[in-house]
Amino acid sequence: MRENIVRRLAEVTEEEQRILRGEPIDMSYYNRTGDAVMDPSRILPGSRLFGIRTHTRFADFPRHSHSYVEMIYQVRGSTSHVIDGKEPLTLRAGSLLLLGRSTEHEIRAAGRDDIAVNFILVPAFFDNAAISIGGSSALSVFLQNNLRREAPVRSHLVYDVSGETALENLLENLVLLELEGAPLQRQDLQQRTLELLFHHLSGQSAKLVVRGKREREQAVVLSALSRIESDVQCTLSALAEENGMEISSLSRLIRRHTGCTFTELLHTARFNRAVALLADTDLSVADIAIAVGYENTAFFYRNFARRFGCTPAEYRAAHRRA
């Protein structure tokens, strides 16, 4: 991030000045009732559904949870976070932490040069955003779990985006819009920028930082699911090699976490791609079958009818968009 932006983010806030004078963190700033659930209406001006603020330094931030999704970007230095009472997680420059609604969180005191930016995303913000929460990438699953109106699943994701120019530029632009953007234009531009950020981030499974066996297994499975969706020609052996695993081990892992075999997931992805091509292109059915990985067109026709209850031509006639 450019130095002039970092200097502005490093300015000591009024809240931090009070802390330096020996006063404790005033939780009424974050919640009207003073309890440990952060209320966005106290933090964001007006009725805004998205906002950015710098992380409060110089004191331990007590244990709390959020009624919104929080994203923390470590700009400089480091911060230490305790999530759901587990071992501390250290964010270093370039780390991006996403915290789900209701996830409990506390932060150790940060120093003057430990600069982090908090992004506050109220669930209603996504109602009009062109952000797809379908699919099976780690980010898609996280959003699905946290944008539902019912009680969310406690969760968090950590990415290392250092050196990823596109992501770093988008994060910088979000901060700049907060610092300098005109109020009437800012939220629309921030929303569009955030859409691009999440679009890029959804394809960055390799940048996930995982801790512990279960988190590592979930990351491997989510990465495999994302690969299957994007590459219907992929093979189990190629995925196993990419993850440094035996084919049989990866197969069991996928089955345990999804309830489906690799082959079942691959066929689903292929037929989903096929129906999109039927609706959006003029390709022949035979060409579509080959494009999604089926040299045996008879197999394609037979299984298409079994899945969708009609022939490919009938499907195209009913769902044509092009």
PyMOL commands that set and color helices and strands:
alter all, ss='L'
color gray80, all
select helices_A, chain A and resi 3-9+14-20+27-29+40-43+123-128+138-146+165-180+183-202+205-207+213-230+236-242+247-258+262-280+285-291+297-308+312-319
alter helices_A, ss='H'
color red, helices_A
select strands_A, chain A and resi 37-38+50-54+61-66+69-76+78-83+89-92+95-99+105-107+115-121+156-160
alter strands_A, ss='S'
color yellow, strands_A
deselect
rebuild
show_as cartoon
